[in-house]
Amino acid sequence: MMNQYETVFIMTPVLSDQQMKEAVEKFKGILTANGAEIINEEEWGLKTLAYPIQKKSTGFYQLLEFKGEPVALAKLETAFRRDERVIRYLTVKLEKYAAEYAAKRRNKFNKKED
């Protein structure tokens, strides 16, 4: 049974655009290598943090929504902990209603871009 997850991670603000994209591709690669299917990806950009983390007051926010086994999630979180570019991350397992809400939000977001 594949679970649906949503993970938001914050990367250090000193990264260039290219370095940020490489980091995101690395994490997506870890997921797909472990059999996860990436449903949605959103780049929220540079935002001010609520409180300083590692003496940084801003960070690049990124959202990944995916379906996968708990093993894929464990590998991803291990990679987050080992990567010095990631200053915080949070992953939640989406239950039935949360998954429906995420799909609605995704459709609404995609319509705005068109």
C-alpha positions in Angstrom: 0.0 0.0 0.0 1.5 3.3 -1.1 0.9 6.3 1.2 0.6 9.8 0.1 3.0 12.3 1.7 3.6 16.0 1.5 7.0 17.4 2.5 8.1 21.0 2.8 11.8 21.7 3.2 13.7 25.0 3.7 17.1 25.4 2.0 19.8 27.9 3.0 19.4 31.3 1.4 23.1 31.5 0.2 22.4 29.0 -2.7 22.4 30.1 -6.3 19.4 29.2 -8.4 21.3 26.4 -10.0 22.4 24.9 -6.7 18.9 25.0 -5.4 17.5 23.2 -8.5 20.3 20.6 -8.2 19.3 19.9 -4.5 15.7 19.5 -5.4 16.5 17.2 -8.3 18.7 15.1 -5.9 15.8 14.7 -3.5 13.3 13.9 -6.3 15.9 11.3 -7.5 16.0 9.6 -4.1 12.3 9.3 -4.1 11.9 7.9 -7.6 14.9 5.5 -7.0 12.9 4.0 -4.1 9.7 3.6 -6.1 7.9 6.8 -5.1 5.8 8.7 -7.6 6.0 12.5 -7.5 2.6 14.0 -7.8 3.3 17.7 -7.4 6.2 20.0 -6.9 6.0 23.7 -5.9 8.8 26.3 -5.5 7.6 28.8 -3.0 10.7 30.9 -3.3 12.7 32.9 -0.8 10.7 33.7 2.4 11.4 35.2 5.8 11.6 32.7 8.6 9.5 33.1 11.7 12.7 32.9 13.8 16.4 32.6 12.9 17.7 29.1 12.1 21.5 28.6 12.1 21.8 32.5 12.1 19.7 32.8 8.9 16.5 34.8 8.7 15.4 33.7 5.2 15.3 30.5 3.3 14.1 28.9 0.0 10.9 26.9 0.5 10.1 23.9 -1.6 7.1 21.5 -1.5 7.1 18.0 -2.8 3.9 15.8 -2.8 4.4 12.1 -3.5 3.1 8.6 -3.2 5.4 6.0 -1.9 6.4 3.3 0.6 7.6 4.3 4.1 11.1 3.1 3.0 11.3 5.9 0.4 10.3 8.4 3.1 13.0 7.1 5.5 15.6 7.5 2.7 14.5 11.0 1.9 14.6 12.2 5.5 18.0 10.6 6.0 19.2 12.6 2.9 17.6 15.8 4.4 19.5 15.3 7.6 22.8 14.7 5.8 22.6 17.6 3.4 23.9 20.9 4.8 21.8 22.9 2.3 18.6 21.9 4.1 18.0 23.8 7.3 14.5 22.4 8.1 12.0 19.9 6.8 8.6 18.6 7.7 6.8 15.6 6.1 3.2 14.7 6.8 1.2 11.7 5.7 -1.9 12.8 3.9 -5.1 10.9 5.0 -8.1 10.5 2.7 -9.6 14.0 3.2 -6.2 15.8 3.2 -5.3 14.1 -0.1 -8.6 15.3 -1.6 -7.9 18.8 -0.4 -4.4 18.7 -1.8 -5.8 17.7 -5.2 -8.3 20.6 -5.1 -5.5 23.0 -4.1 -3.2 21.7 -6.8 -5.9 22.1 -9.5 -6.7 25.6 -8.3 -3.0 26.5 -8.3 -2.5 25.1 -11.8 -5.4 27.0 -13.2 -3.9 30.3 -12.0 -0.7 29.7 -13.8 -2.4 29.2 -17.2 
